[in-house]
């Protein structure tokens, strides 16, 4: 069941291959086009080359460039793209730090499929 009014272009940013596969399993059946980056620097590069990306699922703790810095860099390119922080760090201070970096929302890992789809529908639907 596609809960979104349009098929989205979604960038999944996560250095863990299993996390990327899990998101792929959750999102591909919804008909979305998926992109992948393994660190924040790669995320900035992928977004720079694909400005049609609607949503970024941004892991926070990654090598090379963390998700906070990547979100700030992406915000320099676009204020419109939706960025959802996804991290095991889910304290109020962590959510506030993600918002300050430019994230629109925060999902705690492990991410539940229904929570993910509802968040996407709310922010992009």
PEDA-V756435 format. One record per pair of residues at least 24 apart in sequence whose ideal C-beta (glycine too) atoms are under 10 Angstrom apart, sorted by the first residue. I is the first residue (numbers start at 1). J is the second residue. D is the distance in whole Angstrom. If there is no record, write none. Layout:
# PEDA-V756435
i=I j=J d=D
i=I j=J d=D
This chain:
# PEDA-V756435
i=1 j=29 d=9
i=1 j=30 d=8
i=1 j=117 d=9
i=2 j=29 d=8
i=2 j=30 d=5
i=2 j=31 d=5
i=2 j=32 d=9
i=2 j=117 d=9
i=2 j=121 d=10
i=3 j=30 d=7
i=3 j=114 d=10
i=3 j=117 d=6
i=3 j=118 d=8
i=3 j=120 d=7
i=3 j=121 d=5
i=3 j=122 d=10
i=3 j=124 d=10
i=3 j=125 d=7
i=4 j=30 d=7
i=4 j=31 d=8
i=4 j=32 d=8
i=4 j=54 d=9
i=4 j=55 d=10
i=4 j=117 d=8
i=4 j=120 d=6
i=4 j=121 d=6
i=4 j=123 d=10
i=4 j=124 d=6
i=4 j=125 d=5
i=5 j=121 d=9
i=5 j=124 d=9
i=5 j=125 d=6
i=6 j=31 d=9
i=6 j=32 d=9
i=6 j=54 d=8
i=6 j=124 d=8
i=6 j=125 d=9
i=7 j=31 d=5
i=7 j=32 d=6
i=7 j=33 d=7
i=7 j=54 d=9
i=8 j=32 d=5
i=8 j=33 d=7
i=8 j=34 d=9
i=8 j=52 d=10
i=8 j=53 d=9
i=8 j=54 d=4
i=8 j=55 d=6
i=8 j=82 d=9
i=8 j=120 d=7
i=8 j=124 d=6
i=8 j=125 d=9
i=9 j=33 d=5
i=9 j=34 d=8
i=9 j=35 d=7
i=9 j=50 d=7
i=9 j=51 d=10
i=9 j=52 d=5
i=9 j=53 d=5
i=9 j=54 d=5
i=9 j=55 d=8
i=9 j=56 d=10
i=9 j=81 d=10
i=10 j=34 d=6
i=10 j=35 d=7
i=10 j=36 d=10
i=10 j=53 d=7
i=10 j=54 d=7
i=10 j=55 d=5
i=10 j=56 d=7
i=10 j=57 d=7
i=10 j=82 d=9
i=10 j=84 d=10
i=10 j=120 d=8
i=10 j=124 d=9
i=11 j=35 d=4
i=11 j=36 d=7
i=11 j=37 d=6
i=11 j=42 d=10
i=11 j=43 d=6
i=11 j=46 d=6
i=11 j=47 d=6
i=11 j=50 d=8
i=11 j=53 d=5
i=11 j=54 d=9
i=11 j=55 d=7
i=11 j=56 d=5
i=11 j=57 d=7
i=11 j=58 d=8
i=11 j=74 d=9
i=11 j=81 d=9
i=11 j=83 d=9
i=12 j=36 d=5
i=12 j=37 d=7
i=12 j=38 d=10
i=12 j=43 d=9
i=12 j=46 d=10
i=12 j=55 d=9
i=12 j=56 d=8
i=12 j=57 d=5
i=12 j=58 d=9
i=12 j=59 d=9
i=12 j=86 d=9
i=13 j=37 d=5
i=13 j=38 d=8
i=13 j=39 d=8
i=13 j=40 d=7
i=13 j=42 d=8
i=13 j=43 d=4
i=13 j=44 d=10
i=13 j=46 d=8
i=13 j=47 d=9
i=13 j=56 d=6
i=13 j=57 d=6
i=13 j=58 d=5
i=13 j=59 d=6
i=13 j=60 d=10
i=13 j=62 d=7
i=13 j=65 d=10
i=13 j=67 d=7
i=13 j=70 d=7
i=13 j=71 d=9
i=13 j=74 d=10
i=13 j=83 d=9
i=13 j=85 d=10
i=13 j=86 d=9
i=14 j=38 d=7
i=14 j=39 d=9
i=14 j=43 d=10
i=14 j=57 d=7
i=14 j=58 d=8
i=14 j=59 d=4
i=14 j=60 d=10
i=14 j=61 d=10
i=14 j=62 d=7
i=14 j=67 d=9
i=14 j=86 d=8
i=14 j=87 d=10
i=14 j=109 d=9
i=15 j=39 d=6
i=15 j=40 d=9
i=15 j=42 d=9
i=15 j=59 d=7
i=15 j=61 d=8
i=15 j=62 d=5
i=15 j=63 d=6
i=15 j=64 d=9
i=16 j=59 d=8
i=16 j=61 d=10
i=16 j=62 d=9
i=16 j=109 d=10
i=19 j=57 d=9
i=19 j=59 d=7
i=19 j=86 d=8
i=19 j=109 d=8
i=19 j=110 d=9
i=19 j=111 d=8
i=20 j=57 d=10
i=20 j=59 d=9
i=22 j=109 d=10
i=22 j=110 d=8
i=22 j=111 d=8
i=22 j=113 d=9
i=22 j=116 d=10
i=23 j=57 d=6
i=23 j=86 d=9
i=23 j=111 d=8
i=23 j=113 d=10
i=23 j=116 d=8
i=25 j=113 d=9
i=26 j=111 d=8
i=26 j=112 d=9
i=26 j=113 d=5
i=26 j=114 d=10
i=26 j=116 d=6
i=26 j=117 d=8
i=26 j=120 d=10
i=27 j=55 d=10
i=27 j=57 d=9
i=27 j=113 d=9
i=27 j=116 d=8
i=27 j=117 d=8
i=27 j=120 d=8
i=30 j=116 d=10
i=30 j=117 d=7
i=30 j=120 d=8
i=30 j=121 d=10
i=32 j=120 d=9
i=32 j=124 d=10
i=37 j=62 d=9
i=37 j=70 d=8
i=38 j=62 d=7
i=38 j=63 d=8
i=38 j=64 d=8
i=39 j=63 d=5
i=39 j=64 d=4
i=39 j=65 d=6
i=39 j=66 d=8
i=39 j=67 d=9
i=39 j=70 d=8
i=40 j=64 d=6
i=40 j=65 d=3
i=40 j=66 d=6
i=40 j=67 d=6
i=40 j=68 d=8
i=40 j=69 d=6
i=40 j=70 d=3
i=40 j=71 d=8
i=40 j=72 d=10
i=40 j=73 d=8
i=40 j=74 d=9
i=41 j=65 d=4
i=41 j=69 d=9
i=41 j=70 d=7
i=41 j=73 d=8
i=42 j=70 d=9
i=43 j=67 d=8
i=43 j=69 d=10
i=43 j=70 d=5
i=43 j=71 d=9
i=43 j=73 d=8
i=43 j=74 d=7
i=43 j=83 d=10
i=44 j=69 d=9
i=44 j=70 d=6
i=44 j=71 d=9
i=44 j=72 d=10
i=44 j=73 d=5
i=44 j=74 d=6
i=44 j=76 d=9
i=44 j=77 d=8
i=45 j=73 d=10
i=46 j=74 d=10
i=47 j=73 d=9
i=47 j=74 d=5
i=47 j=77 d=7
i=47 j=78 d=8
i=47 j=81 d=7
i=47 j=83 d=10
i=48 j=73 d=9
i=48 j=74 d=9
i=48 j=77 d=6
i=48 j=78 d=10
i=51 j=77 d=8
i=51 j=78 d=7
i=51 j=80 d=10
i=51 j=81 d=8
i=52 j=81 d=10
i=53 j=78 d=9
i=53 j=81 d=6
i=53 j=82 d=9
i=54 j=80 d=9
i=54 j=81 d=7
i=54 j=82 d=7
i=54 j=120 d=9
i=54 j=123 d=9
i=54 j=124 d=6
i=55 j=81 d=7
i=55 j=82 d=5
i=55 j=83 d=8
i=55 j=84 d=7
i=55 j=104 d=9
i=55 j=119 d=9
i=55 j=120 d=6
i=55 j=123 d=7
i=55 j=124 d=6
i=56 j=81 d=6
i=56 j=82 d=7
i=56 j=83 d=5
i=56 j=84 d=7
i=56 j=85 d=9
i=56 j=86 d=10
i=56 j=103 d=9
i=56 j=104 d=9
i=57 j=82 d=10
i=57 j=83 d=8
i=57 j=84 d=5
i=57 j=85 d=9
i=57 j=86 d=5
i=57 j=107 d=8
i=57 j=111 d=8
i=57 j=116 d=8
i=57 j=119 d=9
i=57 j=120 d=9
i=58 j=83 d=5
i=58 j=84 d=7
i=58 j=85 d=5
i=58 j=86 d=7
i=58 j=87 d=8
i=58 j=98 d=8
i=58 j=101 d=9
i=58 j=102 d=10
i=58 j=103 d=7
i=58 j=106 d=10
i=58 j=107 d=10
i=59 j=85 d=8
i=59 j=86 d=6
i=59 j=87 d=6
i=59 j=88 d=9
i=59 j=109 d=8
i=60 j=85 d=6
i=60 j=86 d=8
i=60 j=87 d=4
i=60 j=88 d=8
i=60 j=89 d=6
i=60 j=94 d=8
i=60 j=97 d=9
i=60 j=98 d=7
i=60 j=101 d=9
i=60 j=103 d=9
i=60 j=106 d=9
i=60 j=109 d=9
i=61 j=87 d=7
i=61 j=88 d=8
i=61 j=89 d=8
i=61 j=109 d=10
i=62 j=87 d=10
i=66 j=101 d=9
i=67 j=98 d=8
i=67 j=101 d=8
i=67 j=103 d=8
i=68 j=94 d=10
i=68 j=97 d=6
i=68 j=98 d=7
i=68 j=100 d=8
i=68 j=101 d=4
i=68 j=102 d=9
i=68 j=103 d=8
i=69 j=101 d=8
i=70 j=101 d=8
i=70 j=102 d=9
i=71 j=98 d=7
i=71 j=99 d=10
i=71 j=100 d=9
i=71 j=101 d=4
i=71 j=102 d=4
i=71 j=103 d=5
i=71 j=104 d=10
i=72 j=100 d=9
i=72 j=101 d=5
i=72 j=102 d=6
i=72 j=103 d=10
i=73 j=101 d=10
i=73 j=102 d=9
i=74 j=101 d=10
i=74 j=102 d=7
i=74 j=103 d=10
i=75 j=101 d=8
i=75 j=102 d=4
i=75 j=103 d=9
i=76 j=102 d=9
i=78 j=102 d=10
i=82 j=119 d=9
i=82 j=120 d=8
i=82 j=122 d=10
i=82 j=123 d=5
i=82 j=124 d=6
i=83 j=123 d=9
i=84 j=111 d=9
i=84 j=116 d=8
i=84 j=119 d=6
i=84 j=120 d=8
i=84 j=123 d=7
i=84 j=124 d=10
i=86 j=110 d=10
i=86 j=111 d=6
i=86 j=116 d=8
i=86 j=119 d=10
i=87 j=111 d=10
